[in-house]
Amino acid sequence: MSKRKLSRQQRWRIEKVQAERTQRAQSKDQKAVQALEEGALAEAVSGLITAHFGRQVEVEATAGALQGQRQRCHVRANVESLVTGDQVTWRPALEQDQEQIGVVEARQPRHSLLARPDMRGVMKAIAANVDRLMLVVAPEPEPFANLIDRYLVAAEDSDLEPVLVINKWDLVNQDKINPAIRQRLDDFIQLYRQIGYQVITTSTQSEEELLGLKEQLKDRISVFVGQSGVGKSSLINHLLPGVDLRVGSLSEDSRKGRHTTTTARLFHFPQGGMLIDSPGIREFALGFLEADAIAQGFREFRPFLGRCRFRDCRHQQDPGCALQEAVKAGQITASRFDSFQHLINSLDKT
């Protein structure tokens, strides 16, 4: 059944009501900010957005006497949109109680922005200033190359540095996996290292096996992604001791109702570095990318892009395709080219 079309007058009434609601909300915020400014705010300091709650944000002081403390804040109307991970200039409330709210006055420049399309296909920012995308895989379930490449393409498009994390490495060390799977895993590691990606191994079974992962996370803002069953939640609970309830949304069964909010939150690792957790981060999709952008997401393709005989080459059966010639010459692996073809074909079906 098709949706009933609204008349011009009905649309005007709806828009008018929405505008009035927005104006009332803005007026309410402006009055709150004005009340705070009457001697209730401290001097401006730098801060970090650690969560977003509708028209308010949570800010952690990164300088000054309140360094490390967090407050809810109003946001000035002239401040550009904020997401978790944004660096800001803000004025904390002088009184440290739940009723006192600070004010964000400015957003600092971002060096990266992670976004994904919403239900209407409009790109929505999720997190800012992320440094590392930790792509977690494991011997069991065996790594699925096409899924991994999808995450890598998304990371490349967002200017994030991806790190492949092979979890449950104790299964390999103890010869608890099928030799054929071990061989495919070795080939997998060699392939991605040859392309230029960092690949590390880790396990929650000993602190020693976690050292390499902790070093990658130190002094950086990271996000964790990967398919269910690879042990993301176990890793994070080891890295964030004592906050298991707060990171319950990261557990493997979060899709079964345990996650009750879409707010991205920021956590500090004891050894240094930070984690941003959000369902939007874990659910990557490439439907918003064009075929050319996906090709750019394959690092080893870049020297050959733009060298095809035809400008509109689809890299399928097109004559004079530089990518196909690179595959024949052994400069691009057939498995990665097949993965690229699969991603391109999936766009045609969406």
ZIWO-V261024 format. One record per backbone hydrogen bond with DSSP energy under -0.5 kcal/mol. NH is the residue of the N-H (numbers start at 0). CO is the residue of the C=O. E is the energy in kcal/mol with one decimal. If there is no record, write none. Layout:
((NH,CO,E) (NH,CO,E))
This chain:
((10,6,-2.4) (11,7,-2.2) (12,8,-2.3) (13,9,-2.3) (14,10,-2.5) (15,11,-2.3) (16,12,-2.4) (17,13,-2.4) (18,14,-2.4) (19,15,-2.3) (20,16,-2.2) (21,17,-2.3) (22,18,-2.4) (23,19,-2.4) (24,20,-2.3) (25,21,-2.5) (26,22,-2.5) (27,23,-2.2) (28,24,-2.2) (29,25,-2.6) (30,26,-2.1) (31,27,-1.9) (32,28,-2.7) (33,29,-2.5) (34,30,-2.3) (35,31,-2.0) (36,32,-2.0) (37,33,-0.7) (37,34,-0.7) (38,36,-2.4) (39,35,-1.6) (41,91,-3.1) (44,89,-2.9) (46,87,-2.6) (47,59,-2.1) (48,85,-2.8) (49,47,-0.5) (49,57,-2.6) (50,57,-1.0) (52,55,-3.1) (55,52,-2.4) (56,72,-1.9) (57,50,-2.6) (58,56,-0.5) (58,70,-3.2) (59,47,-2.8) (60,58,-0.5) (60,68,-2.7) (61,45,-1.8) (62,45,-0.7) (66,63,-1.6) (67,60,-3.3) (68,65,-2.8) (70,58,-2.3) (72,56,-2.8) (73,101,-2.6) (75,103,-2.1) (78,75,-1.6) (83,125,-0.6) (84,48,-2.7) (85,82,-2.0) (87,46,-2.5) (88,105,-2.5) (89,44,-2.8) (90,102,-2.8) (91,42,-0.5) (91,89,-0.6) (93,39,-2.8) (95,93,-0.5) (96,94,-1.5) (99,96,-1.3) (101,71,-2.2) (102,90,-1.9) (103,73,-2.7) (104,88,-2.6) (104,102,-0.5) (105,88,-1.6) (107,86,-3.1) (113,126,-3.2) (114,112,-0.5) (115,123,-2.0) (117,121,-2.6) (120,117,-2.0) (123,115,-2.9) (125,113,-3.3) (126,113,-1.5) (127,83,-2.5) (128,111,-2.7) (130,220,-3.1) (131,220,-1.9) (132,160,-2.0) (133,131,-0.6) (133,222,-3.4) (134,132,-1.0) (134,162,-2.3) (135,133,-0.8) (135,224,-2.8) (136,164,-2.8) (137,140,-0.7) (138,166,-0.7) (144,142,-0.7) (146,143,-0.6) (147,143,-2.1) (148,144,-2.7) (149,145,-1.6) (150,146,-1.8) (151,147,-2.3) (152,148,-2.5) (153,149,-2.1) (154,150,-2.4) (155,151,-2.6) (156,152,-2.5) (157,153,-1.4) (158,155,-1.3) (159,154,-2.8) (160,130,-1.8) (161,159,-0.8) (162,132,-2.6) (163,197,-2.7) (164,134,-3.0) (164,162,-0.6) (165,163,-0.6) (165,199,-3.3) (166,136,-3.3) (166,164,-1.0) (168,201,-2.4) (170,167,-1.8) (171,167,-0.5) (171,168,-0.5) (172,168,-2.3) (173,169,-1.9) (174,171,-1.7) (175,170,-3.3) (181,177,-2.3) (182,178,-2.2) (183,179,-2.1) (184,180,-2.4) (185,181,-2.4) (186,182,-2.4) (187,183,-2.3) (188,184,-2.5) (189,185,-2.4) (190,186,-2.5) (191,187,-2.1) (192,188,-2.0) (193,189,-2.1) (194,190,-1.8) (195,191,-1.2) (196,191,-2.7) (197,161,-0.7) (199,163,-2.7) (201,165,-2.6) (205,202,-0.6) (209,206,-1.0) (210,206,-0.6) (210,207,-1.0) (213,209,-2.5) (214,210,-2.0) (215,211,-1.5) (216,212,-1.6) (217,213,-1.4) (219,216,-1.6) (221,219,-0.6) (221,273,-2.6) (222,131,-1.8) (224,133,-2.4) (229,226,-1.2) (234,230,-2.2) (235,231,-2.5) (236,232,-2.5) (237,233,-1.6) (238,234,-2.0) (239,235,-2.1) (242,239,-1.5) (246,242,-1.4) (247,244,-1.2) (249,246,-2.2) (250,247,-1.6) (253,250,-1.8) (255,252,-2.0) (256,253,-1.0) (257,252,-0.5) (258,253,-1.3) (259,257,-0.7) (264,276,-2.2) (265,49,-1.8) (266,274,-3.0) (268,272,-2.6) (269,238,-0.8) (271,268,-1.7) (273,219,-3.0) (274,266,-2.8) (275,221,-2.3) (276,264,-2.7) (276,274,-0.5) (280,277,-0.9) (281,277,-1.5) (282,278,-1.3) (283,281,-0.8) (288,285,-2.2) (293,289,-1.9) (294,290,-2.2) (295,291,-1.9) (296,292,-1.1) (297,294,-1.4) (298,296,-0.8) (300,297,-2.0) (301,297,-0.7) (301,298,-1.0) (303,300,-2.2) (304,300,-1.0) (304,301,-0.6) (306,303,-1.6) (308,319,-2.0) (312,309,-1.5) (320,317,-1.0) (321,319,-0.5) (324,320,-1.9) (325,321,-1.8) (326,322,-2.0) (327,323,-2.1) (328,324,-1.7) (329,326,-1.4) (330,325,-2.6) (331,325,-1.2) (336,332,-1.9) (337,333,-2.5) (338,334,-1.9) (339,335,-2.3) (340,336,-2.3) (341,337,-2.2) (342,338,-2.1) (343,339,-2.4) (344,340,-2.6) (345,341,-1.8) (346,342,-1.1) (347,343,-1.1) (348,344,-0.7) (349,346,-1.1))
